[in-house]
Amino acid sequence: NWFGLAGISHDYDLGNQRGDMLETRFVGYLTQQQHFDQLNVGLFDISFGPRLALSPEHLPGVTIKPYVVGGNTWIDGKSYMSSAGAGVGIKVPVNDRFTFGPDFEWRRADFKTNDPVPVSGFNSGDWYTAALAGSYRIAQGINLDARGLYRRGDSSFVFQSFDQWAAEAAITFEFAPPWATIPRNWSIAPFVKFIETRFDAPNPNIDPLTARRDQQWSFGAMFNAPITRTFGVSAAIQYDHINSSLPNYQLENFSVMFGPTVRF
């Protein structure tokens, strides 16, 4: 099998004196199985919205971003889950080293009840996410980024409703490339992520006595190496470990990915 992953970020300067911009974010993923094509998966997620100066005179640098968001997932060429919603985020620069900001997002997720998963409609519902993110420049070329969030998922069935907490952090180290002809710095970013998910009630189709509770740890690092002003290569290494109250959902996985990057 093969897979492809693409991420695109675009910022459009509106050209006013306030510094307002339009921000677009897109991510897409696609797999193709050689023999078991019923396992083919495709997905995309996109968000779009303006980042506006909140009050340039009284709160310099503080911005607010209302946005719309949506996406879709396919399994075996059939739509499995679609989502759409809206959110708002605020970014507050405290000084030239530290920036933080809260955000809130609502999504309606609709799972299809057709093949290949005929009972997936149980998962349909509303997702509410509140998060707080921060960025701190420790020193020249060293930056710490962290984010924590809480998500509430309300489903049509109580055993698919859940509370979720997550925390993640990454430290980015920038350093000079090995050749003077390369115009941009290289970087490596170790990261860690923790996610805990607690479902409201046991799923009677799996275990009527045990409510599902998952704890996921992820560790890894990302490496970015520009070669020219436009092209470069990147790589990521990641280990995931999930403990679950139901053995169906326990997981260990180690992955290595690399590919080209384009900056334009």
C-alpha positions as CSV (number, residue, x, y, z in Angstrom):
1,N,0.0,0.0,0.0
2,W,1.0,3.6,-0.3
3,F,-0.2,6.8,1.4
4,G,0.1,10.5,0.9
5,L,-0.2,13.4,3.3
6,A,-0.4,17.1,2.4
7,G,-0.7,20.2,4.4
8,I,-1.2,23.7,2.9
9,S,-1.2,27.0,4.8
10,H,-1.9,30.3,3.1
11,D,-2.0,33.9,4.5
12,Y,-3.3,36.7,2.3
13,D,-2.5,40.3,3.4
14,L,-5.6,42.5,3.1
15,G,-3.3,45.5,2.6
16,N,-4.8,47.8,5.2
17,Q,-2.9,49.6,7.9
18,R,-4.3,47.4,10.6
19,G,-2.4,44.3,9.3
20,D,-5.5,42.2,8.8
21,M,-5.1,38.9,6.9
22,L,-7.1,36.0,5.5
23,E,-5.8,32.6,6.8
24,T,-6.5,29.3,5.0
25,R,-5.4,25.9,6.4
26,F,-5.8,22.6,4.6
27,V,-4.7,19.0,5.4
28,G,-5.4,16.0,3.3
29,Y,-4.6,12.2,3.6
30,L,-5.0,9.3,1.2
31,T,-4.2,5.6,1.3
32,Q,-4.4,3.0,-1.4
33,Q,-4.3,-0.7,-0.6
34,Q,-3.0,-3.1,-3.3
35,H,-5.1,-6.2,-2.2
36,F,-7.6,-5.0,0.4
37,D,-9.1,-2.0,-1.2
38,Q,-12.0,-2.0,1.3
39,L,-9.4,-0.5,3.7
40,N,-8.7,2.5,1.5
41,V,-9.0,5.8,3.5
42,G,-9.2,9.4,2.4
43,L,-9.8,12.6,4.3
44,F,-9.5,16.3,4.2
45,D,-10.0,19.2,6.7
46,I,-10.1,22.9,5.8
47,S,-10.6,26.1,7.7
48,F,-10.9,29.7,6.5
49,G,-11.3,33.0,8.2
50,P,-9.9,36.6,8.7
51,R,-7.4,37.4,11.4
52,L,-8.3,41.0,12.5
53,A,-6.6,43.4,14.8
54,L,-8.8,43.7,17.8
55,S,-8.0,47.3,18.9
56,P,-4.7,48.5,17.4
57,E,-4.7,51.7,19.5
58,H,-5.4,50.2,22.9
59,L,-4.3,46.5,22.4
60,P,-1.4,46.6,19.9
61,G,-0.7,43.2,18.4
62,V,-3.8,41.5,19.8
63,T,-5.8,39.7,17.1
64,I,-9.1,37.8,16.8
65,K,-9.9,35.2,14.2
66,P,-13.4,34.0,13.5
67,Y,-13.4,31.1,11.1
68,V,-15.5,28.3,9.5
69,V,-14.2,24.7,9.3
70,G,-15.2,21.5,7.7
71,G,-14.0,18.2,6.3
72,N,-14.9,14.7,5.1
73,T,-13.6,11.1,5.5
74,W,-14.0,8.2,3.1
75,I,-13.6,4.5,3.6
76,D,-13.6,2.2,0.5
77,G,-14.6,5.1,-1.6
78,K,-17.8,5.8,0.4
79,S,-18.3,8.8,2.7
80,Y,-17.9,7.8,6.4
81,M,-17.9,11.0,8.4
82,S,-18.4,14.6,7.5
83,S,-18.1,17.6,9.8
84,A,-18.8,21.3,9.7
85,G,-18.7,24.1,12.2
86,A,-17.2,27.4,13.2
87,G,-14.8,28.8,15.8
88,V,-13.0,31.9,17.1
89,G,-9.5,32.3,18.4
90,I,-7.6,35.2,20.1
91,K,-3.8,35.8,20.0
92,V,-2.3,38.0,22.7
93,P,1.4,39.0,22.5
94,V,2.6,39.7,26.1
95,N,6.1,40.8,25.0
96,D,8.6,40.0,22.3
97,R,9.1,36.5,23.8
98,F,5.7,35.2,25.0
99,T,2.4,34.9,23.1
100,F,-0.8,33.1,24.2
101,G,-4.4,32.8,23.2
102,P,-7.7,30.9,23.9
103,D,-9.9,29.5,21.2
104,F,-13.3,27.8,21.0
105,E,-14.7,25.6,18.2
106,W,-18.0,23.9,17.5
107,R,-18.5,21.1,15.0
108,R,-21.4,19.0,13.9
109,A,-20.1,15.5,13.0
110,D,-22.3,13.2,10.9
111,F,-21.4,9.5,10.5
112,K,-23.0,7.6,7.7
113,T,-25.0,4.5,8.6
114,N,-24.3,2.7,5.2
115,D,-21.5,0.2,4.5
116,P,-18.7,-0.3,5.4
117,V,-19.7,0.4,9.0
118,P,-23.4,0.0,9.3
119,V,-23.7,1.1,13.0
120,S,-21.4,4.1,12.7
121,G,-24.4,6.5,12.9
122,F,-24.2,6.0,16.7
123,N,-21.2,8.4,16.7
124,S,-23.1,11.4,15.2
125,G,-23.3,14.4,17.4
126,D,-21.8,17.8,18.3
127,W,-18.2,18.5,19.4
128,Y,-17.4,21.5,21.6
129,T,-13.7,22.3,22.0
130,A,-12.0,24.9,24.3
131,A,-8.3,25.3,24.1
132,L,-5.4,27.5,25.3
133,A,-2.1,27.7,23.4
134,G,1.1,29.5,24.1
135,S,4.5,30.2,22.5
136,Y,7.6,31.2,24.3
137,R,11.0,32.0,22.7
138,I,13.5,30.6,25.2
139,A,16.5,31.9,23.3
140,Q,17.7,32.8,19.9
141,G,16.7,29.8,17.7
142,I,14.9,27.9,20.5
143,N,11.1,28.1,20.8
144,L,8.6,26.3,23.1
145,D,5.0,25.8,21.9
146,A,2.3,24.2,24.1
147,R,-1.4,23.7,23.9
148,G,-4.1,22.2,26.2
149,L,-7.7,21.5,25.3
150,Y,-11.0,20.1,26.6
151,R,-13.5,18.6,24.2
152,R,-17.1,17.5,24.9
153,G,-18.7,15.2,22.4
154,D,-22.5,14.8,22.6
155,S,-23.8,11.9,20.6
156,S,-27.2,10.5,19.9
157,F,-26.3,7.5,22.2
158,V,-25.0,8.1,25.7
159,F,-22.3,5.4,25.3
160,Q,-20.8,7.4,22.4
161,S,-20.7,10.7,24.3
162,F,-17.4,11.6,25.8
163,D,-15.2,14.0,27.7
164,Q,-11.6,14.5,26.4
165,W,-8.6,16.3,27.7
166,A,-5.3,16.8,25.8
167,A,-2.0,18.5,26.3
168,E,0.9,18.8,23.9
169,A,4.3,20.5,23.8
170,A,7.2,20.9,21.3
171,I,10.6,22.6,21.5
172,T,12.0,23.8,18.2
173,F,15.7,24.1,17.8
174,E,16.9,26.1,14.7
175,F,20.5,25.8,13.6
176,A,22.6,26.8,10.6
177,P,22.7,24.4,7.7
178,P,25.9,22.5,6.9
179,W,26.4,24.4,3.6
180,A,26.6,28.2,3.3
181,T,24.7,28.1,0.0
182,I,21.5,27.0,1.8
183,P,19.5,30.2,2.5
184,R,17.4,29.1,5.5
185,N,18.0,27.5,8.8
186,W,17.3,23.8,9.5
187,S,15.3,22.8,12.6
188,I,14.5,19.8,14.8
189,A,11.4,19.7,17.1
190,P,11.0,17.0,19.7
191,F,7.3,16.8,20.9
192,V,5.1,15.0,23.4
193,K,1.3,14.6,23.5
194,F,-1.1,13.2,26.0
195,I,-4.9,12.5,25.4
196,E,-7.4,11.1,27.8
197,T,-10.9,10.2,26.7
198,R,-13.7,9.0,29.0
199,F,-17.0,7.8,27.6
200,D,-20.2,8.4,29.6
201,A,-21.5,4.8,29.7
202,P,-20.6,1.2,28.7
203,N,-21.2,0.3,25.1
204,P,-23.6,-2.7,25.3
205,N,-22.4,-4.0,21.9
206,I,-18.9,-4.4,23.2
207,D,-18.9,-4.8,27.1
208,P,-22.1,-3.8,29.0
209,L,-20.2,-3.6,32.3
210,T,-17.1,-1.5,31.3
211,A,-17.2,2.1,30.1
212,R,-14.4,2.9,27.7
213,R,-11.5,5.0,28.9
214,D,-8.4,5.6,26.8
215,Q,-5.1,7.2,27.6
216,Q,-2.8,7.9,24.7
217,W,0.9,9.0,24.9
218,S,2.8,10.1,21.8
219,F,6.5,10.9,21.5
220,G,8.5,12.0,18.5
221,A,10.5,14.6,16.6
222,M,10.1,16.5,13.4
223,F,13.1,17.5,11.2
224,N,12.9,20.2,8.6
225,A,15.7,20.9,6.1
226,P,15.2,23.6,3.5
227,I,17.5,23.1,0.5
228,T,16.5,26.3,-1.5
229,R,14.2,29.1,-0.7
230,T,11.3,27.1,-2.2
231,F,12.2,23.4,-1.8
232,G,13.3,21.2,1.1
233,V,12.8,17.9,2.8
234,S,11.2,17.0,6.1
235,A,10.9,13.9,8.3
236,A,9.0,12.8,11.3
237,I,9.5,9.9,13.8
238,Q,6.7,9.0,16.2
239,Y,5.8,6.4,18.8
240,D,2.2,6.0,20.0
241,H,0.9,4.0,23.0
242,I,-2.7,3.7,24.0
243,N,-4.0,2.1,27.2
244,S,-7.7,1.4,27.2
245,S,-10.2,-0.1,29.7
246,L,-11.3,-2.2,26.6
247,P,-8.6,-4.3,25.0
248,N,-10.2,-3.6,21.6
249,Y,-8.7,-0.2,21.6
250,Q,-5.2,-0.8,23.0
251,L,-2.4,0.1,20.6
252,E,1.3,0.5,20.1
253,N,2.6,2.0,16.9
254,F,6.0,3.3,15.6
255,S,6.2,5.3,12.4
256,V,8.8,7.1,10.3
257,M,7.7,9.5,7.5
258,F,9.7,11.7,5.2
259,G,9.0,13.7,2.0
260,P,9.4,17.0,0.1
261,T,8.3,20.4,1.3
262,V,7.4,23.5,-0.8
263,R,7.4,27.1,0.3
264,F,5.7,29.7,-1.9
